[in-house]
Amino acid sequence: MCGIVGYLGKRQAAPVLIDGLYALEYRGYDSVGIALSDGSTLKIIKKIGRVKEIESARAERGMVGIGHTRWATHGDVTAENAHPHTFRGITLVHNGIIENAEKLKKQCIEEGETFASETDSEVIAHLIAAEYRGDLLDAVRRGCARLVGSYALAVLCEGEPDTVVCARMRSPLIVGKAKDGLVVASDIPAVAEKDASLYSLEDGDFARLKGDEIEIFNAAGEKTLRERMEFDLEDGAADRRGYRHFMRKEIDDIPEVLRASKEEIDRSFCNLDLYRVLCQTEYIQVVACGTAYHSGLCFQAALERVCRIPVEVDIASEYRYMDPIVRRGTLLIAVSQSGETADTLAAVRLAKRRGAFVIAVVNVKYSSLARLADAVLYTRAGREVAVAATKSFNAQLMALYSIVEAFAAVKGRRVPTLSHIERRAARTIAAAEGVRGWVPYFVGAKSVYFIGRGVDMCTALEGSLKLKEISYLPSEGYAAGELKHGTLALIEPFTPVVAILTRRDIAEKTMNAVHEAYARGASIFLVTCFEEFCTEKEIASSVLIPKCPSDFSPILSVIPLQLLAYYVSIARGNDPDKPRNLAKSVTVE
């Protein structure tokens, strides 16, 4: 969840660290800090807030350093809880969660040690300091042997001021050689530059960066090599291109993302023997979290209707604790934008142990999920900076709907086509600008409801999530028929209700729920591809989207809801790119 960056080399470290932290700010922005070594002294600067709070530290001296952007897990958002943490000459930054931290902390306190923070991370510095005998790598290895949980670490030591030691366990960490120095980071954008040689550590790996050399050791302590990562500098670039916010730019990226993703996935199906896997598949499970979970629900609705194949969609954080039944012939599809979602990775590991074949739908090459899966369908969403997923959701739908098409071919079923969907997406974005007129109805609302039937219910869930996560309005998505089973009690005069209607065969059923909500004073807003419903007397305002196969309609119908959330967020004075309490990549359980 947090972001780590480190540097040692021929340049002053502070500007490198701060620029890297800006690139990682999507991973955490509760607090920020850096530690700098000039060979004789160590200086730590840390503040509450975003990276801009330490801009003045650019002038600080020191050619070795580590930095961190924090998303709070243990302890309040305070300067004391900000990273780096230090104890007896050991200074470190940490991403992850130490599950046995309280037990370890109690042991340290019993030995007379004191703690300066409430974090689980600080205990790691105590453990490493206790093991240090002149060899930092050995001390880190011994200290980490006592940890239970997940960690990505970058560690400095007063006794070895020209060295950075790293460790990884279930949290992403990259090391590499860049221009004029060695680098460490949680993600490529922090260190991506032309001709850089970057390597992703694997679980149990340790790395020592010293001089101009990187040494990587596996869990057994053996020196090892890791595959050099190939990366696209444009994917690492964070450029708003004149837009006020990344979220708005990323919504406008959707048509191109759909086109590029479709091309990439078609190539994948040509190069991978996935059709053989589909022929042998008897059961399908999908695991994902948040927005990715909603893409799985959309996939379920489409595959079951088109191919008559049952699909089970599980929230990844619950999958392990349900003791899932993984039958012979099970295909598990894991969906994650980052490929580092801790709960999804844990679910995949369990499914693989029980015999499932795993396909990953992921946006990041070299991610943990991509390495863990048996086959990978890469979405081509590019880098998504805004915390609220928009274009990555549409790209996930493109990948999942491509699997529906492939299953239809295997089963001899007739399937709707996704051809020219990018053109319809562009038309949808233009039409969806009309939601700006809806904003006054939403800004002061006590609660908001999104309703739909069938696949439109899946869109309703995603629309509700978008609104609540960046506008902070209480919002729920419902099956339209469920309103009368309790939720109507919450409808008051002027309560905003957004209805999604893209299936002709159940349109009147959805409109029944609209009538019921309107009769109780709700203000009704409609997203539909059927013009005749836009003029119903109950409808306060509507967005008419282009027609497309109803089973695939969320790929278009979600766009007006993404824009609605964006404009309501701005009207309420929020930063839609960085909502409170949330981070882009959830790398902790």
PyMOL commands that set and color helices and strands:
alter all, ss='L'
color gray80, all
select helices_A, chain A and resi 13-23+25-27+51-59+101-110+122-131+136-144+188-190+233-236+246-252+254-271+274-280+290-307+316-322+342-353+368-372+391-411+421-443+455-471+480-485+487-490+504-519+531-535+550-552+554-571
alter helices_A, ss='H'
color red, helices_A
select strands_A, chain A and resi 3-9+31-37+42-48+64-70+85-87+90-95+151-157+163-169+174-178+181-185+197-200+206-210+213-217+223-224+283-288+311-315+330-336+357-362+375-378+448-452+475-479+496-501+523-528+539-544
alter strands_A, ss='S'
color yellow, strands_A
deselect
rebuild
show_as cartoon
